[in-house]
């Protein structure tokens, strides 16, 4: 399978064209009809068994290995996410988004293009594959909703049996060493929950706060109490992050409003801390509300889980990267990443690993994923496609042995 690199390089132009087409026409959430159509057109000539999602514009495709020795052949899953973000693009690239307020600022257009390239590479060598490859083209990663829905609709069993291994890949726009791969065993990315708080007081004249129940000081105290709670109730070596990103109350400076509200992003790296956070937040906020003489309504939304890589599969991926590109192209992360990923739901069901690929445009690239100025370098497309293909082919060889 050593010709995956040369094969991927031959496909570089086609993958870049697809990537630019997707980038110009970004779509959000579960409904990606134009993206789905573009991917289907790209793989329509391949010997794939294709299944479309019912409740989302997903694509599941199975490539049957020609070297399988039984009907119970092993299966490996490769995943790419396809959705964009609600951002106004400010990169200035000639393939910039043509849709106001939408942008591929997280590199999912690269992932999708890489996986179509990998499907073509593997299809060309299907006679040598000792099992099946399942391709998972997923919407709504940014909502942490696409993977759970595709699992519910049967993506992990699409080949007729549960897949044995799963691999995902994610590009990053800032890092300084284009083409570098990295991963780590165990927890690699955080769980992501959301908190929405509504404070109900009693409004009045700004000059007479004694006759009102002011929700704004209560809100400020709640935000501070949450930060203090993190530093005093949780182990610093098991990080918990509470970031209040939204707060609103009132319209006029001389009017005490009836209500205030705020929302926060909650990140944890262990099930124990996540459960503890869920338990503590209501008691902390209700205590502050009582002190200020206001009422509080709390909505805690459970989101994506912790992404935990399997040790064996992470070591396997490191070996395959070294074999393909040389040992200097892979490093082991020393600490988990700050974001969250719903590929975690796949890894909670089957063993596998998630790999980070530096797609920065140069050493001075500082705009990170989710920035309206984030730029990803097309030159990593062949590397990603070759790695996807290598991981699937080599893992099937091991499983079929």
Secondary structure, 3 states (H helix, E strand, C coil): CCCHHHHHHHCHHHHHHHHHHHHHCCCCCCCCHHHHHHHHHHHCCCCCEEEECCCCCCEEEEECCCCCCCCCCEEEEEEEECCCECCCCCCCCCCCCCCCCCECCCCHHHHHHHHHHHHHHHHHCHHHCCEEEEEEEECCCCCCCHHHHHHHCCHHHCCCCCCCEEEEEEEECCCCCCCCEEECCEEEECEEEEEEEEEECECEECCCHHHCECHHHHHHHHHHHHHHHHHHHCCCCCCEEEEEEEEECCCCCCEECCEEEEEEEEEECCHHHHHHHHHHHHHHHHHHHHHHCCEEEEEEEEEECCEEECHHHHHHHHHHHHHHHCHHHEEECCCCCCCCCCHHHHHCCCCEEEEEEECCCCCCCCCCCCCCCCCCCHHHHHHHHHHHHHHHHHHHHHHHC
